[in-house]
Amino acid sequence: MTILDFKQMRYFMAIVEEKTILAAAKRLHMSQPPLSQQLRTMEAHLGVSLFYRKGRRLVITEAGKALYQHSYQMIKLMEAAEAEVKEIGSGEKGNLRIGVYTLSDIDLPTILTKYEENFPHISYNIHQNESSQLIHLLELREIDAALIRLPFSGDNLEKVILQEEPFYYITKWSDTTHNTLEEIVHEALILPSTKRLGLYELILQSFHSIGLTPYVKAECSDTILLANLVDQGFASTIVPHSALEVFRHKDVHIRQIKDMGYSSYGIVWKKNFYLPKTIREFIRLVTDHYQVECPDLD
């Protein structure tokens, strides 16, 4: 069974509002006979009369009044939907869905504040998790881009390396001057992240590469809890430079580890998938902030 389409609804509304076929046809920039035929088709389809004649004018019936109310609401909803889709397409409106690694980027608030200045009507959906979990969310299309620790596994992701950071040994004890892996190896450590994920494995690999096995007392993916545990003397830790912010007001000692490599930090997104303008502009803003080249996203 066929249903009325939006074009027919617009024709009908014009007839109601102009009260004559001729005036409605002029408003719609069409001739009178095709519009009259459209009205007859609609009445035949619905099985009711929508108008009756009173002189030269058309008077709407009760059935016609009901159709007019529904047509008006549906046309307005369609116009609103069309306007919103255009706003989203232009980047003026939409939802920014991003993932952020557990050891959050301290520059992210600055980046989002600038983003907000350019796109004030955007809403935000920010997931904080381990790098591997964020990649999983990318695969599920629950987020559109993620700031993560590199490297990562997966050939279906695009990436831009934003920065490389040195590692730091952080301890409560003032009587130590340790700043090499060999000197740290026997100290009780709380490693950021958890087994088989992120920094945990990267730090372990750094020790193993020179034949050492560290004393891992605990693992903790919550940076605030990690900082508090170190501050209480529960154990020491190793973190990249961007994580130092949470230790700023703690009574701890921080030393760069001389013989440890760097941790890469980057932004990733799915290959060969449509990127909304909201996320394309975010990637451009992030790469501009870190002064690295942004790939062609259009």
VONUTOR-356142 format. One record per residue (C-alpha): residue in three letters; chain; x negated, z, y negated. Coordinates in Angstrom, 1 decimal, always signed. Each point is the difference from the previous one (the first is absolute). Example, Ala and Ser with C-alpha at 12.3 -4.5 7.8 and 13.67 -1.06 7.14 Angstrom:
BEGIN
<marnu code="ALA" unit="A" east="-12.3" up="+7.8" north="+4.5"/>
<marnu code="SER" unit="A" east="-1.4" up="-0.7" north="-3.4"/>
END
This chain:
BEGIN
<marnu code="MET" unit="A" east="+0.0" up="+0.0" north="+0.0"/>
<marnu code="THR" unit="A" east="-1.4" up="-1.0" north="-3.4"/>
<marnu code="ILE" unit="A" east="-0.2" up="+2.5" north="-2.8"/>
<marnu code="LEU" unit="A" east="+0.0" up="-0.4" north="-3.8"/>
<marnu code="ASP" unit="A" east="-3.4" up="-0.7" north="-1.4"/>
<marnu code="PHE" unit="A" east="-1.5" up="+1.2" north="-3.3"/>
<marnu code="LYS" unit="A" east="+0.6" up="-3.4" north="-1.7"/>
<marnu code="GLN" unit="A" east="+3.7" up="+0.2" north="+0.8"/>
<marnu code="MET" unit="A" east="+0.1" up="+3.5" north="-1.3"/>
<marnu code="ARG" unit="A" east="-1.6" up="-1.1" north="-3.3"/>
<marnu code="TYR" unit="A" east="+2.6" up="-2.9" north="-0.3"/>
<marnu code="PHE" unit="A" east="+2.8" up="+2.4" north="+0.7"/>
<marnu code="MET" unit="A" east="-1.2" up="+2.6" north="-2.6"/>
<marnu code="ALA" unit="A" east="-0.4" up="-2.8" north="-2.6"/>
<marnu code="ILE" unit="A" east="+3.6" up="-1.0" north="+0.6"/>
<marnu code="VAL" unit="A" east="+1.2" up="+3.6" north="-0.3"/>
<marnu code="GLU" unit="A" east="-1.9" up="+0.6" north="-3.2"/>
<marnu code="GLU" unit="A" east="+0.8" up="-3.4" north="-1.7"/>
<marnu code="LYS" unit="A" east="+3.6" up="-0.1" north="+1.2"/>
<marnu code="THR" unit="A" east="+0.1" up="-3.8" north="+0.3"/>
<marnu code="ILE" unit="A" east="-1.7" up="-2.4" north="+2.4"/>
<marnu code="LEU" unit="A" east="-1.1" up="-2.2" north="-2.9"/>
<marnu code="ALA" unit="A" east="-1.7" up="+2.9" north="-1.9"/>
<marnu code="ALA" unit="A" east="-1.6" up="+1.3" north="+3.2"/>
<marnu code="ALA" unit="A" east="-1.3" up="-3.5" north="+0.8"/>
<marnu code="LYS" unit="A" east="-1.6" up="-0.3" north="-3.5"/>
<marnu code="ARG" unit="A" east="-1.6" up="+3.4" north="+0.4"/>
<marnu code="LEU" unit="A" east="-1.4" up="-1.0" north="+3.4"/>
<marnu code="HIS" unit="A" east="-1.2" up="-3.4" north="-1.3"/>
<marnu code="MET" unit="A" east="+2.1" up="-1.9" north="+2.6"/>
<marnu code="SER" unit="A" east="+3.1" up="-2.2" north="+0.0"/>
<marnu code="GLN" unit="A" east="+3.5" up="+1.3" north="+0.5"/>
<marnu code="PRO" unit="A" east="+1.0" up="-1.7" north="+3.3"/>
<marnu code="PRO" unit="A" east="-2.9" up="+1.5" north="+2.2"/>
<marnu code="LEU" unit="A" east="+0.8" up="+3.5" north="-1.4"/>
<marnu code="SER" unit="A" east="+3.7" up="-0.4" north="+0.8"/>
<marnu code="GLN" unit="A" east="-1.0" up="-1.1" north="+3.5"/>
<marnu code="GLN" unit="A" east="-2.2" up="+3.1" north="+0.4"/>
<marnu code="LEU" unit="A" east="+2.9" up="+2.3" north="-1.0"/>
<marnu code="ARG" unit="A" east="+2.3" up="-1.7" north="+2.5"/>
<marnu code="THR" unit="A" east="-2.7" up="+0.3" north="+2.7"/>
<marnu code="MET" unit="A" east="-0.3" up="+3.8" north="-0.7"/>
<marnu code="GLU" unit="A" east="+3.7" up="+0.6" north="+0.1"/>
<marnu code="ALA" unit="A" east="+0.4" up="-2.0" north="+3.2"/>
<marnu code="HIS" unit="A" east="-2.9" up="+2.0" north="+1.6"/>
<marnu code="LEU" unit="A" east="+1.4" up="+3.4" north="-1.1"/>
<marnu code="GLY" unit="A" east="+3.7" up="-1.0" north="+0.7"/>
<marnu code="VAL" unit="A" east="+1.2" up="+1.4" north="-3.3"/>
<marnu code="SER" unit="A" east="+0.6" up="-1.2" north="-3.5"/>
<marnu code="LEU" unit="A" east="-2.5" up="+1.3" north="-2.5"/>
<marnu code="PHE" unit="A" east="+1.8" up="-1.3" north="-3.1"/>
<marnu code="TYR" unit="A" east="+3.4" up="-1.1" north="-1.2"/>
<marnu code="ARG" unit="A" east="+0.7" up="-2.2" north="-3.0"/>
<marnu code="LYS" unit="A" east="+1.5" up="+1.2" north="-3.2"/>
<marnu code="GLY" unit="A" east="+0.1" up="-2.9" north="-2.3"/>
<marnu code="ARG" unit="A" east="-3.5" up="-1.5" north="-0.3"/>
<marnu code="ARG" unit="A" east="-1.6" up="+3.3" north="+1.0"/>
<marnu code="LEU" unit="A" east="-0.8" up="+1.4" north="+3.4"/>
<marnu code="VAL" unit="A" east="+1.1" up="+3.6" north="+0.7"/>
<marnu code="ILE" unit="A" east="-1.9" up="+1.9" north="+2.7"/>
<marnu code="THR" unit="A" east="+2.0" up="+1.4" north="+2.9"/>
<marnu code="GLU" unit="A" east="-0.5" up="+3.5" north="+1.5"/>
<marnu code="ALA" unit="A" east="-2.1" up="-1.6" north="+2.8"/>
<marnu code="GLY" unit="A" east="-2.0" up="-1.9" north="-2.6"/>
<marnu code="LYS" unit="A" east="-0.6" up="+3.3" north="-1.9"/>
<marnu code="ALA" unit="A" east="-1.4" up="+1.6" north="+3.2"/>
<marnu code="LEU" unit="A" east="-2.3" up="-3.0" north="+0.6"/>
<marnu code="TYR" unit="A" east="-1.2" up="+0.0" north="-3.6"/>
<marnu code="GLN" unit="A" east="-1.0" up="+3.7" north="+0.3"/>
<marnu code="HIS" unit="A" east="-2.0" up="-0.6" north="+3.2"/>
<marnu code="SER" unit="A" east="-1.5" up="-3.2" north="-1.3"/>
<marnu code="TYR" unit="A" east="-1.1" up="+1.7" north="-3.2"/>
<marnu code="GLN" unit="A" east="-1.7" up="+2.8" north="+1.9"/>
<marnu code="MET" unit="A" east="-1.7" up="-2.4" north="+2.4"/>
<marnu code="ILE" unit="A" east="-1.2" up="-2.3" north="-2.7"/>
<marnu code="LYS" unit="A" east="-1.4" up="+2.9" north="-2.0"/>
<marnu code="LEU" unit="A" east="-1.8" up="+1.4" north="+3.1"/>
<marnu code="MET" unit="A" east="-1.5" up="-3.4" north="+0.7"/>
<marnu code="GLU" unit="A" east="-1.2" up="-0.4" north="-3.6"/>
<marnu code="ALA" unit="A" east="-1.5" up="+3.5" north="+0.2"/>
<marnu code="ALA" unit="A" east="-1.7" up="-0.9" north="+3.3"/>
<marnu code="GLU" unit="A" east="-1.3" up="-3.2" north="-1.4"/>
<marnu code="ALA" unit="A" east="-1.4" up="+1.8" north="-3.1"/>
<marnu code="GLU" unit="A" east="-1.6" up="+2.7" north="+2.1"/>
<marnu code="VAL" unit="A" east="-1.7" up="-2.6" north="+2.4"/>
<marnu code="LYS" unit="A" east="-1.4" up="-1.8" north="-3.0"/>
<marnu code="GLU" unit="A" east="-1.3" up="+3.2" north="-1.4"/>
<marnu code="ILE" unit="A" east="-1.7" up="+0.9" north="+3.3"/>
<marnu code="GLY" unit="A" east="-1.4" up="-3.5" north="+0.3"/>
<marnu code="SER" unit="A" east="-1.5" up="+0.3" north="-3.5"/>
<marnu code="GLY" unit="A" east="-1.4" up="+3.4" north="+0.8"/>
<marnu code="GLU" unit="A" east="+2.2" up="+1.7" north="-2.6"/>
<marnu code="LYS" unit="A" east="+1.8" up="+2.0" north="+2.6"/>
<marnu code="GLY" unit="A" east="-0.6" up="+0.9" north="+3.6"/>
<marnu code="ASN" unit="A" east="-1.7" up="+2.5" north="+2.3"/>
<marnu code="LEU" unit="A" east="-3.8" up="+0.6" north="+0.3"/>
<marnu code="ARG" unit="A" east="-0.7" up="+1.0" north="+3.6"/>
<marnu code="ILE" unit="A" east="-3.6" up="+1.1" north="+0.5"/>
<marnu code="GLY" unit="A" east="-2.0" up="+2.1" north="+2.3"/>
<marnu code="VAL" unit="A" east="-2.8" up="+2.4" north="-1.0"/>
<marnu code="TYR" unit="A" east="-2.7" up="+1.4" north="+2.2"/>
<marnu code="THR" unit="A" east="+0.1" up="+3.7" north="+0.6"/>
<marnu code="LEU" unit="A" east="-3.0" up="+0.6" north="-2.3"/>
<marnu code="SER" unit="A" east="+1.9" up="-1.5" north="-2.9"/>
<marnu code="ASP" unit="A" east="-1.6" up="-2.2" north="-2.6"/>
<marnu code="ILE" unit="A" east="-0.4" up="+2.2" north="-3.1"/>
<marnu code="ASP" unit="A" east="+0.4" up="-3.1" north="-2.1"/>
<marnu code="LEU" unit="A" east="+3.5" up="-0.8" north="+1.4"/>
<marnu code="PRO" unit="A" east="+1.9" up="+2.0" north="-2.6"/>
<marnu code="THR" unit="A" east="-1.7" up="-1.9" north="-2.8"/>
<marnu code="ILE" unit="A" east="+0.7" up="-3.3" north="+1.7"/>
<marnu code="LEU" unit="A" east="+3.7" up="+0.8" north="+0.6"/>
<marnu code="THR" unit="A" east="+0.4" up="+1.2" north="-3.6"/>
<marnu code="LYS" unit="A" east="-1.3" up="-3.4" north="-1.3"/>
<marnu code="TYR" unit="A" east="+2.2" up="-1.8" north="+2.5"/>
<marnu code="GLU" unit="A" east="+3.0" up="+1.9" north="-1.3"/>
<marnu code="GLU" unit="A" east="-0.8" up="-1.2" north="-3.5"/>
<marnu code="ASN" unit="A" east="+0.2" up="-3.6" north="+1.1"/>
<marnu code="PHE" unit="A" east="+3.0" up="+0.5" north="+2.4"/>
<marnu code="PRO" unit="A" east="+2.1" up="+2.9" north="-1.2"/>
<marnu code="HIS" unit="A" east="+2.9" up="-0.7" north="+2.3"/>
<marnu code="ILE" unit="A" east="-1.9" up="+0.1" north="+3.3"/>
<marnu code="SER" unit="A" east="+0.7" up="+2.8" north="+2.5"/>
<marnu code="TYR" unit="A" east="-2.7" up="+1.3" north="+2.3"/>
<marnu code="ASN" unit="A" east="-0.4" up="+0.7" north="+3.7"/>
<marnu code="ILE" unit="A" east="-3.4" up="+1.5" north="+0.7"/>
<marnu code="HIS" unit="A" east="-1.1" up="+1.0" north="+3.5"/>
<marnu code="GLN" unit="A" east="-3.0" up="+2.2" north="+0.5"/>
<marnu code="ASN" unit="A" east="-1.6" up="-0.1" north="+3.4"/>
<marnu code="GLU" unit="A" east="-3.0" up="-0.8" north="+2.1"/>
<marnu code="SER" unit="A" east="-1.4" up="-3.6" north="-0.3"/>
<marnu code="SER" unit="A" east="+1.1" up="-1.0" north="+3.5"/>
<marnu code="GLN" unit="A" east="+3.6" up="+1.3" north="-0.6"/>
<marnu code="LEU" unit="A" east="+0.2" up="-1.9" north="-3.2"/>
<marnu code="ILE" unit="A" east="-1.1" up="-3.2" north="+1.8"/>
<marnu code="HIS" unit="A" east="+2.8" up="+0.7" north="+2.5"/>
<marnu code="LEU" unit="A" east="+2.5" up="+0.3" north="-2.9"/>
<marnu code="LEU" unit="A" east="-1.3" up="-3.4" north="-1.4"/>
<marnu code="GLU" unit="A" east="+0.6" up="-1.5" north="+3.4"/>
<marnu code="LEU" unit="A" east="+3.6" up="+1.3" north="+0.0"/>
<marnu code="ARG" unit="A" east="+0.4" up="-1.3" north="-3.6"/>
<marnu code="GLU" unit="A" east="+1.0" up="+3.4" north="-1.2"/>
<marnu code="ILE" unit="A" east="-2.7" up="-0.2" north="-2.7"/>
<marnu code="ASP" unit="A" east="-1.5" up="-3.1" north="-1.7"/>
<marnu code="ALA" unit="A" east="-3.5" up="+1.1" north="-0.7"/>
<marnu code="ALA" unit="A" east="-2.2" up="+3.0" north="+0.7"/>
<marnu code="LEU" unit="A" east="-3.1" up="+1.7" north="-1.5"/>
<marnu code="ILE" unit="A" east="-2.1" up="+1.0" north="+3.1"/>
<marnu code="ARG" unit="A" east="-3.4" up="+0.8" north="+1.3"/>
<marnu code="LEU" unit="A" east="-1.9" up="-2.9" north="+1.5"/>
<marnu code="PRO" unit="A" east="-0.8" up="-1.4" north="+2.5"/>
<marnu code="PHE" unit="A" east="+3.3" up="-0.6" north="+1.8"/>
<marnu code="SER" unit="A" east="+1.0" up="-1.9" north="+3.1"/>
<marnu code="GLY" unit="A" east="+2.4" up="-3.0" north="-0.3"/>
<marnu code="ASP" unit="A" east="-0.5" up="-3.6" north="-0.9"/>
<marnu code="ASN" unit="A" east="+3.4" up="-0.5" north="-1.6"/>
<marnu code="LEU" unit="A" east="-0.8" up="+2.0" north="-3.1"/>
<marnu code="GLU" unit="A" east="-1.5" up="-1.1" north="-3.3"/>
<marnu code="LYS" unit="A" east="-2.4" up="+2.4" north="-1.8"/>
<marnu code="VAL" unit="A" east="-1.9" up="+0.6" north="-3.1"/>
<marnu code="ILE" unit="A" east="-2.8" up="+2.6" north="-0.1"/>
<marnu code="LEU" unit="A" east="+0.5" up="+2.1" north="-3.1"/>
<marnu code="GLN" unit="A" east="-3.0" up="+2.3" north="+0.1"/>
<marnu code="GLU" unit="A" east="-2.6" up="+1.6" north="+2.3"/>
<marnu code="GLU" unit="A" east="-0.5" up="+3.7" north="-0.2"/>
<marnu code="PRO" unit="A" east="-2.8" up="+2.3" north="+1.0"/>
<marnu code="PHE" unit="A" east="+0.7" up="+3.1" north="+2.2"/>
<marnu code="TYR" unit="A" east="-0.3" up="+3.6" north="-1.1"/>
<marnu code="TYR" unit="A" east="-0.6" up="+3.2" north="+1.9"/>
<marnu code="ILE" unit="A" east="+2.1" up="+2.9" north="-1.4"/>
<marnu code="THR" unit="A" east="-0.5" up="+3.6" north="+1.0"/>
<marnu code="LYS" unit="A" east="+0.8" up="+3.5" north="-1.2"/>
<marnu code="TRP" unit="A" east="-3.5" up="+1.2" north="+0.7"/>
<marnu code="SER" unit="A" east="-2.4" up="+0.1" north="-2.9"/>
<marnu code="ASP" unit="A" east="-3.1" up="+0.7" north="+2.1"/>
<marnu code="THR" unit="A" east="-0.1" up="-3.5" north="+1.6"/>
<marnu code="THR" unit="A" east="-1.6" up="-3.1" north="-1.5"/>
<marnu code="HIS" unit="A" east="+1.1" up="-2.3" north="+2.8"/>
<marnu code="ASN" unit="A" east="+0.3" up="-3.6" north="-1.0"/>
<marnu code="THR" unit="A" east="-0.8" up="-2.0" north="+3.2"/>
<marnu code="LEU" unit="A" east="+1.9" up="-0.4" north="+3.2"/>
<marnu code="GLU" unit="A" east="-2.7" up="+1.7" north="+2.0"/>
<marnu code="GLU" unit="A" east="+0.2" up="+3.0" north="-2.2"/>
<marnu code="ILE" unit="A" east="+3.8" up="+0.1" north="+0.2"/>
<marnu code="VAL" unit="A" east="+0.4" up="-0.7" north="+3.8"/>
<marnu code="HIS" unit="A" east="+0.2" up="+3.7" north="+1.0"/>
<marnu code="GLU" unit="A" east="+2.3" up="+1.1" north="-2.8"/>
<marnu code="ALA" unit="A" east="+3.7" up="+0.6" north="+0.8"/>
<marnu code="LEU" unit="A" east="+1.9" up="-2.9" north="-1.5"/>
<marnu code="ILE" unit="A" east="+3.6" up="-0.8" north="-0.8"/>
<marnu code="LEU" unit="A" east="+0.2" up="-3.8" north="+0.2"/>
<marnu code="PRO" unit="A" east="+2.6" up="-1.8" north="-2.1"/>
<marnu code="SER" unit="A" east="+2.4" up="-2.2" north="+1.9"/>
<marnu code="THR" unit="A" east="+0.6" up="+0.5" north="+3.7"/>
<marnu code="LYS" unit="A" east="-1.5" up="-1.3" north="+3.2"/>
<marnu code="ARG" unit="A" east="-0.1" up="-3.7" north="+0.5"/>
<marnu code="LEU" unit="A" east="+1.1" up="-0.6" north="-3.6"/>
<marnu code="GLY" unit="A" east="-1.6" up="-0.7" north="-3.3"/>
<marnu code="LEU" unit="A" east="-2.9" up="+2.0" north="-1.3"/>
<marnu code="TYR" unit="A" east="-0.1" up="+2.2" north="+3.0"/>
<marnu code="GLU" unit="A" east="-1.4" up="-2.7" north="+2.2"/>
<marnu code="LEU" unit="A" east="-2.2" up="-1.4" north="-2.8"/>
<marnu code="ILE" unit="A" east="-1.7" up="+3.4" north="-0.6"/>
<marnu code="LEU" unit="A" east="-0.5" up="+0.5" north="+3.8"/>
<marnu code="GLN" unit="A" east="-1.5" up="-3.4" north="+0.3"/>
<marnu code="SER" unit="A" east="-2.5" up="+0.8" north="-2.8"/>
<marnu code="PHE" unit="A" east="-1.3" up="+2.9" north="+2.0"/>
<marnu code="HIS" unit="A" east="+0.1" up="-1.8" north="+3.3"/>
<marnu code="SER" unit="A" east="-2.0" up="-2.9" north="-1.4"/>
<marnu code="ILE" unit="A" east="-3.0" up="+2.2" north="-0.4"/>
<marnu code="GLY" unit="A" east="+0.5" up="+1.9" north="+3.3"/>
<marnu code="LEU" unit="A" east="+1.8" up="+3.1" north="-1.3"/>
<marnu code="THR" unit="A" east="+3.3" up="+1.7" north="+0.9"/>
<marnu code="PRO" unit="A" east="+1.5" up="+2.1" north="-2.8"/>
<marnu code="TYR" unit="A" east="+1.7" up="+3.3" north="+0.4"/>
<marnu code="VAL" unit="A" east="+3.6" up="-0.9" north="-0.8"/>
<marnu code="LYS" unit="A" east="+2.0" up="+3.3" north="-0.4"/>
<marnu code="ALA" unit="A" east="+3.2" up="-1.6" north="-1.3"/>
<marnu code="GLU" unit="A" east="+1.6" up="-3.2" north="-1.2"/>
<marnu code="CYS" unit="A" east="+2.4" up="-0.2" north="-2.9"/>
<marnu code="SER" unit="A" east="+1.7" up="-3.0" north="-1.6"/>
<marnu code="ASP" unit="A" east="+1.5" up="+2.1" north="-2.9"/>
<marnu code="THR" unit="A" east="-2.5" up="+0.0" north="-2.9"/>
<marnu code="ILE" unit="A" east="+1.4" up="+3.0" north="-1.8"/>
<marnu code="LEU" unit="A" east="-0.1" up="+2.1" north="+3.2"/>
<marnu code="LEU" unit="A" east="-3.5" up="-1.4" north="+0.7"/>
<marnu code="ALA" unit="A" east="-1.2" up="+1.1" north="-3.4"/>
<marnu code="ASN" unit="A" east="+1.5" up="+3.5" north="+0.4"/>
<marnu code="LEU" unit="A" east="-1.5" up="+0.5" north="+3.4"/>
<marnu code="VAL" unit="A" east="-3.5" up="-0.9" north="-1.3"/>
<marnu code="ASP" unit="A" east="+0.5" up="+2.2" north="-3.0"/>
<marnu code="GLN" unit="A" east="+0.9" up="+2.9" north="+2.3"/>
<marnu code="GLY" unit="A" east="-3.2" up="-0.5" north="+1.9"/>
<marnu code="PHE" unit="A" east="+1.8" up="-1.1" north="+3.2"/>
<marnu code="ALA" unit="A" east="-2.4" up="-2.9" north="+0.5"/>
<marnu code="SER" unit="A" east="-1.7" up="-2.7" north="-2.0"/>
<marnu code="THR" unit="A" east="+1.0" up="-3.7" north="-0.3"/>
<marnu code="ILE" unit="A" east="-1.1" up="-3.5" north="-0.7"/>
<marnu code="VAL" unit="A" east="+2.0" up="-2.3" north="-2.2"/>
<marnu code="PRO" unit="A" east="-0.4" up="-3.2" north="-2.1"/>
<marnu code="HIS" unit="A" east="-0.4" up="+0.1" north="-3.7"/>
<marnu code="SER" unit="A" east="+3.7" up="-0.6" north="-0.8"/>
<marnu code="ALA" unit="A" east="+1.0" up="+3.2" north="+1.8"/>
<marnu code="LEU" unit="A" east="-2.2" up="+2.2" north="-2.3"/>
<marnu code="GLU" unit="A" east="+2.9" up="+0.4" north="-2.5"/>
<marnu code="VAL" unit="A" east="+1.7" up="+2.6" north="+2.2"/>
<marnu code="PHE" unit="A" east="-3.1" up="+2.2" north="+0.0"/>
<marnu code="ARG" unit="A" east="-0.5" up="-0.1" north="-3.7"/>
<marnu code="HIS" unit="A" east="+1.3" up="+3.5" north="-0.6"/>
<marnu code="LYS" unit="A" east="-1.2" up="+1.5" north="+3.3"/>
<marnu code="ASP" unit="A" east="-3.0" up="+2.4" north="+0.3"/>
<marnu code="VAL" unit="A" east="-2.0" up="-2.4" north="+2.2"/>
<marnu code="HIS" unit="A" east="-3.3" up="-1.8" north="+0.1"/>
<marnu code="ILE" unit="A" east="+0.0" up="-3.8" north="+0.1"/>
<marnu code="ARG" unit="A" east="-3.0" up="-2.1" north="+1.0"/>
<marnu code="GLN" unit="A" east="-0.2" up="-3.7" north="+0.7"/>
<marnu code="ILE" unit="A" east="-1.2" up="-0.8" north="+3.5"/>
<marnu code="LYS" unit="A" east="-3.2" up="-2.1" north="-0.3"/>
<marnu code="ASP" unit="A" east="+0.0" up="-1.7" north="+3.4"/>
<marnu code="MET" unit="A" east="+3.6" up="-0.9" north="+0.5"/>
<marnu code="GLY" unit="A" east="+1.6" up="-3.4" north="-0.7"/>
<marnu code="TYR" unit="A" east="+2.8" up="-0.8" north="-2.3"/>
<marnu code="SER" unit="A" east="+3.8" up="+0.1" north="+0.4"/>
<marnu code="SER" unit="A" east="+1.8" up="-3.2" north="-1.0"/>
<marnu code="TYR" unit="A" east="+3.4" up="+0.3" north="-1.7"/>
<marnu code="GLY" unit="A" east="+2.3" up="-2.9" north="-0.4"/>
<marnu code="ILE" unit="A" east="+3.5" up="-1.5" north="-0.3"/>
<marnu code="VAL" unit="A" east="+1.5" up="-1.9" north="+2.9"/>
<marnu code="TRP" unit="A" east="+3.2" up="-2.0" north="+0.6"/>
<marnu code="LYS" unit="A" east="+1.5" up="-2.3" north="+2.6"/>
<marnu code="LYS" unit="A" east="-1.2" up="-3.6" north="+0.3"/>
<marnu code="ASN" unit="A" east="+2.4" up="-2.9" north="-0.1"/>
<marnu code="PHE" unit="A" east="+2.9" up="+2.1" north="-1.2"/>
<marnu code="TYR" unit="A" east="+2.0" up="-0.3" north="-3.2"/>
<marnu code="LEU" unit="A" east="-1.2" up="+2.6" north="-2.6"/>
<marnu code="PRO" unit="A" east="+2.5" up="+1.1" north="-2.5"/>
<marnu code="LYS" unit="A" east="-1.1" up="-0.4" north="-3.6"/>
<marnu code="THR" unit="A" east="+0.1" up="+3.8" north="-0.3"/>
<marnu code="ILE" unit="A" east="-2.8" up="+0.3" north="+2.6"/>
<marnu code="ARG" unit="A" east="-2.0" up="-3.0" north="-1.3"/>
<marnu code="GLU" unit="A" east="-0.2" up="+1.5" north="-3.4"/>
<marnu code="PHE" unit="A" east="-1.0" up="+3.4" north="+1.5"/>
<marnu code="ILE" unit="A" east="-2.9" up="-1.7" north="+1.9"/>
<marnu code="ARG" unit="A" east="-1.1" up="-1.8" north="-3.1"/>
<marnu code="LEU" unit="A" east="+0.1" up="+3.3" north="-2.0"/>
<marnu code="VAL" unit="A" east="-2.0" up="+1.9" north="+2.7"/>
<marnu code="THR" unit="A" east="-2.7" up="-2.7" north="+0.2"/>
<marnu code="ASP" unit="A" east="-0.2" up="-0.2" north="-3.8"/>
<marnu code="HIS" unit="A" east="-0.4" up="+3.8" north="-0.2"/>
<marnu code="TYR" unit="A" east="-2.9" up="+0.0" north="+2.5"/>
<marnu code="GLN" unit="A" east="-1.4" up="-3.2" north="-1.6"/>
<marnu code="VAL" unit="A" east="-0.1" up="-2.0" north="+3.2"/>
<marnu code="GLU" unit="A" east="+1.3" up="-3.5" north="+0.5"/>
<marnu code="CYS" unit="A" east="+3.6" up="-0.4" north="+1.0"/>
<marnu code="PRO" unit="A" east="+0.9" up="-2.9" north="+2.4"/>
<marnu code="ASP" unit="A" east="+2.6" up="-2.5" north="-0.7"/>
<marnu code="LEU" unit="A" east="+3.3" up="+1.7" north="+0.8"/>
<marnu code="ASP" unit="A" east="+2.5" up="-2.7" north="-1.1"/>
END
